[in-house]
């Protein structure tokens, strides 16, 4: 949908339901136009938010995350074990991850890069695999995970490739939902996002996942009138009908513009 029609607000309705689950976790990430040329910037920021959510759940006295229903083994240690060498790749991309990992692994993760830098394709494969392993480890502890990515029209190519990798991961049996919000008027059939969505649609059956496409449009004049009635605490639609017609003409039924105009 277009800017201001309520895409993000609609996605945020998932937060309450997700938080009802004992092990559920809901996070929001945002792609930034200014960092759209930086590899992994979009997806890394989203995983950074997951790390912050985990830290917020920890016991402030022990600085340790204890997951209900699991043994007393520390979550950071389990995560570190699951990631293995991948934690070095990820810690450089997701600084917040270092606060979740044990102290010793944090230091090693921050060590200098390998003497021999891999070529671009090899680096891409390593990063995609590392993100997959991280999501599997997180999803084994938190389920469902609902990850909302806003302004996906500005996502960098590497982030889109990682999203594809996460969605099509047959080795992750846990509940994962990725919601992407984007401005449809800024995406054409030559854009990276359009091609990425097209590729995912072709993979649905083979990799056992489902894509739902929801178009959020502007409000009709009846809905505009109801919004105005709610704003003004008036329950007679005829009293606000004239104002609604003016507002509809000025804002074309865009909820954000309507609220600003009122």
BADOTI-262530 format. One record per residue (C-alpha): residue in three letters; x, y, z. Coordinates in steps of 0.001 Angstrom, whole numbers, padded with zeros to 6 digits, always signed. Example, Ala and Ser with C-alpha at 12.3 -4.5 7.8 and 13.67 -1.06 7.14 Angstrom:
% BADOTI-262530
ALA+012300-004500+007800/SER+013670-001060+007140/
% end
This chain:
% BADOTI-262530
UNK+000000+000000+000000/UNK+000869+003680-000235/UNK+002529+005669+002516/UNK+000151+006516+005343/UNK-002568+003925+004648/UNK-001860+001984+007852/UNK+000379-000933+006797/UNK+002535-000757+009913/UNK-000477-000295+012190/UNK-002089-003402+010717/UNK+001105-005417+011236/UNK+001351-004209+014838/UNK-001961-005883+015678/UNK+000043-009130+015756/UNK+002041-007987+018785/UNK-000684-008540+021369/UNK-001458-012051+020164/UNK+002208-012995+019966/UNK+002913-011748+023480/UNK+000134-013968+024843/UNK+002365-016950+024078/UNK+004757-017841+026884/UNK+007677-018180+024484/UNK+006433-015845+021772/UNK+008472-012858+020675/UNK+007445-009953+018440/UNK+009989-007529+017013/UNK+010007-004722+014482/UNK+012822-003785+012156/UNK+013023-000951+009672/UNK+014907-000598+006418/UNK+016489+002803+005953/UNK+016902+004645+002661/UNK+020228+006056+003863/UNK+021704+002573+004482/UNK+020112+000753+001549/UNK+023544+000315-000054/UNK+025044-001290+003070/UNK+024904-005112+002915/UNK+022689-006719+005597/UNK+021766-003359+007149/UNK+018031-004068+007064/UNK+018006-007616+008407/UNK+020847-006988+010877/UNK+018889-004158+012522/UNK+015920-006503+012914/UNK+018043-009186+014581/UNK+019517-006462+016776/UNK+015991-005761+018011/UNK+015527-009464+018800/UNK+018701-009371+020914/UNK+017428-006303+022768/UNK+014121-008059+023461/UNK+015990-011048+024880/UNK+018081-008815+027117/UNK+014937-007092+028368/UNK+013601-010462+029505/UNK+016630-011408+031495/UNK+016904-011379+035268/UNK+018521-008042+036125/UNK+020290-009477+039154/UNK+022069-012327+037383/UNK+022175-010824+033875/UNK+021162-014225+032589/UNK+018255-015310+030424/UNK+016273-018237+031785/UNK+013704-019671+029386/UNK+010620-021174+031008/UNK+010448-024923+030546/UNK+014150-025349+029850/UNK+016927-026592+032074/UNK+019101-024205+034030/UNK+021747-024111+031299/UNK+022274-020493+030359/UNK+020690-019333+027160/UNK+023764-017376+026079/UNK+025880-020524+026342/UNK+023349-022581+024403/UNK+023212-019927+021721/UNK+027003-019781+021540/UNK+027210-023559+021179/UNK+024580-023561+018440/UNK+026285-020781+016477/UNK+029803-022180+016673/UNK+032180-020313+014316/UNK+029222-018417+012827/UNK+029176-016100+015844/UNK+032239-014274+014515/UNK+030475-013417+011259/UNK+027286-012364+013013/UNK+028858-010320+015797/UNK+030410-008030+013208/UNK+026998-007516+011579/UNK+024858-007470+014746/UNK+026676-005640+017590/UNK+023789-006362+019998/UNK+024465-010085+019701/UNK+027681-009683+021682/UNK+025643-008680+024745/UNK+023754-011989+024593/UNK+026775-014255+024082/UNK+029011-015285+027013/UNK+031886-012899+027793/UNK+034637-015167+026485/UNK+032897-015688+023164/UNK+032267-011956+022945/UNK+035973-011256+023067/UNK+036808-013849+020481/UNK+033986-012619+018238/UNK+035435-009146+018277/UNK+038868-010324+017251/UNK+040483-009303+014012/UNK+039317-010605+010656/UNK+040922-013555+008944/UNK+044109-012779+007081/UNK+042624-014016+003824/UNK+039440-012162+002995/UNK+036921-014399+001175/UNK+035539-013320-002183/UNK+032121-011684-002278/UNK+030144-014818-003204/UNK+031813-016869-000475/UNK+031141-014121+002064/UNK+027477-014006+001008/UNK+027107-017756+001487/UNK+028774-017646+004905/UNK+026552-014790+006056/UNK+023336-016434+004824/UNK+024276-019665+006578/UNK+025151-017772+009768/UNK+021776-015986+009812/UNK+020015-019312+009262/UNK+021826-020902+012197/UNK+021038-017895+014382/UNK+017333-018015+013541/UNK+017187-021757+014205/UNK+018822-021249+017615/UNK+016540-018321+018530/UNK+013433-020060+017214/UNK+014201-023159+019271/UNK+013929-020950+022385/UNK+011265-018482+021250/UNK+008234-019646+019315/UNK+006477-018121+017575/UNK+008815-015394+016345/UNK+007009-012622+014481/UNK+009420-010339+012658/UNK+007952-007185+011089/UNK+010166-005384+008581/UNK+008980-001904+007632/UNK+009881+000057+004475/UNK+010988-003106+002708/UNK+011174-001164-000564/UNK+014514+000161+000736/UNK+015930-003225+001737/UNK+019432-003991+000479/UNK+019942-007027-001744/UNK+021851-008994+000905/UNK+019028-008560+003418/UNK+016482-009784+000864/UNK+018636-012842+000207/UNK+018779-013589+003937/UNK+014994-013226+004245/UNK+014619-015735+001406/UNK+017044-018058+003186/UNK+015157-017851+006490/UNK+011739-018423+004961/UNK+012861-021417+002883/UNK+014829-023113+005695/UNK+013453-026640+005930/UNK+015644-027374+008969/UNK+013779-024863+011143/UNK+010597-026633+012296/UNK+009487-023818+014635/UNK+006876-021114+014109/UNK+008268-018116+012220/UNK+006346-015305+010554/UNK+008038-012524+008609/UNK+005830-009550+007739/UNK+007168-007138+005158/UNK+005559-003713+004740/UNK+006393-001726+001620/UNK+005176+001188-000464/UNK+003749-000442-003581/UNK+004001+002775-005590/UNK+007796+002664-005125/UNK+008189-000945-006313/UNK+008060-001893-009998/UNK+008773-005139-011865/UNK+012458-004216-012145/UNK+013024-003639-008433/UNK+014953-006009-006167/UNK+011962-006463-003847/UNK+009584-007375-006677/UNK+011989-010025-007980/UNK+012576-011344-004461/UNK+008838-011748-003816/UNK+008418-013402-007191/UNK+011176-015907-006373/UNK+009603-016717-003004/UNK+006204-017274-004588/UNK+007769-019853-006898/UNK+009345-021662-003903/UNK+006253-021941-001696/UNK+005240-025496-002473/UNK+008741-026960-002635/UNK+009911-025439+000660/UNK+006602-025747+002543/UNK+005827-022142+003451/UNK+003035-019759+002552/UNK+002969-016161+001348/UNK-000076-013985+001955/UNK-000311-010736+000010/UNK-002447-008085+001715/UNK-003094-004790-000066/UNK-003975-001947+002309/UNK-005874+000811+000541/UNK-007314+004189+001445/UNK-010615+004600+003277/UNK-013891+005172+001459/UNK-016043+008135+002421/UNK-018117+006033+004826/UNK-014995+004992+006744/UNK-013724+008570+006744/UNK-017029+009658+008261/UNK-016763+006992+010982/UNK-013229+008128+011821/UNK-014395+011721+012135/UNK-017327+010658+014311/UNK-014913+008827+016622/UNK-012537+011798+016781/UNK-015342+014219+017626/UNK-017323+011852+019886/UNK-020425+012217+017716/UNK-022729+009255+017077/UNK-024919+010841+014380/UNK-023313+010258+010963/UNK-025487+012882+009280/UNK-023985+015620+011474/UNK-020463+014840+010230/UNK-021308+013883+006658/UNK-020514+017310+005167/UNK-017161+017480+006971/UNK-016376+013935+005862/UNK-016944+014883+002219/UNK-014537+017809+002514/UNK-011911+015681+004289/UNK-012270+012884+001775/UNK-011753+015333-001076/UNK-008663+016839+000575/UNK-007010+013580+001724/UNK-008270+010966-000775/UNK-009121+008793+002230/UNK-005514+008342+003368/UNK-005773+007708+007157/UNK-002499+009453+008024/UNK-003343+012531+005947/UNK-006870+012543+007367/UNK-005629+012630+010969/UNK-003135+015383+010128/UNK-005781+017373+008279/UNK-008253+017094+011152/
% end
